[in-house]
């Protein structure tokens, strides 16, 4: 005999579109944003601004031309990478739910994660709009690292270690929106209480934050 503690919350349809339609829509928006970044923001002048202190002009030109060739493959691989990212996040999210004996179908978790990715897409759009107000000759590494609507945007990062700057950047409106959409999606499955949904999402966010922080510390050790 099995027991299931469920909460009868209404099940939403998430914009009234099928999962593959939402996937395609978000993918197209991400591809357009990526194209704008590559063609409008990351110009040859920006590469000079960022790399001129470490590389000579000839090496910068080679690096720029090579990165341009890679962008074509990036556009081709982006659908696969986006799908794999959503699947990975859905699997991570499913792990604590299984430990809590909560049976939420993987397909539903995949959709919840996908809908929540609209927050990260909105972040990319906001970052693109911010950078578009700067001339290519003005864009520096500090401007590229700017995180809109974050604690890092109001702090003096020049006096702070890179790890602290990273953490302040992660505390932004878009991260909060992402967590809210995840928690809302879980609660609307009718399988989990609001309090448990919040705890699961918070634990999920902390796990991702620690992983990303580890990557930052690793590359900081390499470049130092």
N, C-alpha and C positions, 0 to 999 in steps of 0.2 A: 504494500500500500504506500502510495506517495502522497506527500502533503505539499501544497503550494500556497504560500502567503502572497496573494496578489492584491493589487489596489485597482479598483475599477475606475480608472481615469479614461476619458474619451480618447479614442485613437484618431489622430489627425491624418490628413492626407498629404501634408507637406506641399503646399502650393498647387495641389491638384494635378500634378504631373507624374508621369511614370519615372521610375528610377533611371532608366537609360536616357530619358529626355533631359532630366536634371543633370546627369553626368555630362552629356554632350554640351549643354548650355554652359555649365561651369568651365568645362574644358576649353570651349571656344573663347570665353572671356579671358581665361588664363593665357591662352595662346596670343591673343591680341595684346594683352598687357606685356607679355614677354617680348613680343615684336617691338612694341613701343620703347621698352627699356633698351633693347639692342640697337634700334635705329635712331632714337632721339636722345637718350641719356648717355649710353656708353659709347661715345664717339672717340675718334682718335685723340682729340684734344684732352678728353678726360683721362685717357690712358697716360698721356704725357704728364698731366697734373699729378697723378698718383704714383707713377713709377719713375719719374725723372731723377729722383734722388738716388735710386738704386741701379738704374739701367741707362745705357746710352741710347741715343735716338734710333740707331739701327736695330738694336735689340727690342725696343718698344714697338717699332713697326712690325717686326717679325711676330712678336707676341700678339699684337692686334690682329694681324692677318690670320694667324692660326686660330685665334678665338672666334673670328668671324666664320671660319670653316666649320668649327664645332657647333655654332649656333644652328646650322641647318640640321645637323643630326639631333640637336636638342629639340627642335620642333617635331621631328619625326618620332623621337622616343618619349615625348611628353605625355601622350595618351597612356602609354604603358606604365610610365613611372607614376603618373597620377593615380591610376587604378591600383597599382601595387601599394602606394602609400595609404590609400583608403582602406584596402584590405588589411594592411599591417596594423593600422590604428584600430580597426574594428576587432581584430584578434586580441590586441592588447586590452581593449575595453571589455571584451567578453570574458577574459580571465578572472577578474575579481567577481564578476556576476556569477560565474560557475561556482566559485568558492562560496558564494552566498546562496547557492542552490536556486538561482533565478534563471529560468530558461527563456531567454529572449533570442529568437532566430537570428542567425548571422546576417541574413539578408536585411533584416530590420536595422541591425546595428550598422551595417554598411551604409544604409540610407541616412541614418542619423548622423554618422560621421561626415558623409558627403554634404548634407545640408549645412552642417556646422562649418564646413570648409568655405562657405560663403563669407565668413568673417575674415579669414586669411586672404581671400580674394579681394575683399574690401580694403584690407591693409595694403595690399600691393597697389591698388588703384590710388589710394591716398598718398602712398610714397611716390608714385609716378607723378601725381599732380604737384606734390611738393618740389620734386626735382625739376619739373618742367618750368618752374618760375626762376630757375637759375640758368645763366648762360653756361655753355660747356666749358668756357675758360675759367669759370668761378668754382666749378665743382671740385671739391677736395675729398679726401677720405673721411674727414669729419662730417661733411655734408651728406655723403653716402651712408654713413652710419646713423644718421639722425632717424629717430623713431617717432612718428607723429602721434600725438595724444598719449604720451607716456610720461612717466616720472623722469626719465632720462632727458626729455625735452626741456625740463625746467631746472635741471641740475647742471653744475659746472663739472663736466666730465673730464676736463683737462687735469683736475687734481685727484681723480679717482682711478683706481686700478681697472683694468679692462674687464675683469670678472664682475666688479660692482656695476660698471657701466652696462654690462650685458643684462644683469638682473634688473636694473632699473628700466631698461628698455623693454623687458618682458612684461613689466607691469604697465600695460597699456589698455586702452579701450577695446581694441580688437581681440586681445586675449580674453578679456572679461566676456565679450560678446560670444566668443567661441565656446567658452566654458558654459555660459548660460544656455546656448543652443543645444549643447550636448546634454546638459541636465534636463532641459525641457523635453528633449526628444526621448530620453530614457523614461521620464515620468509619464509621458503620454502613451507609453506601451501598455500601461495598466498593470505592470508586473512588479513595480518597485515604488516605494514611498518617496516623497520629495526629499526627506532628510537623507535617505540612503543614496538617492541619485546624486545629491550634492557631494556626499562623502566619496562616492566612486569617481566622480568627475575630478574632484580635488586631488585624489590620489593619482589619478591618471595624468593630470597636469603636472604634478610634482615629479612623477617618473620621467616624463618627457623633458621637463626643465633640467633635471639632474643629468640626463643623457646629453642634452645640448650644451650644458655647462662643462661637461667632461670634454666634449669636442673643442670648445673654446679654450680650455686650459691646455689641451694637447697642442693645438696650433700655436698658442701663445708661447709654449715651451720651445717649439721648433723655431719660431721667428725671433726669439729673444737671444 
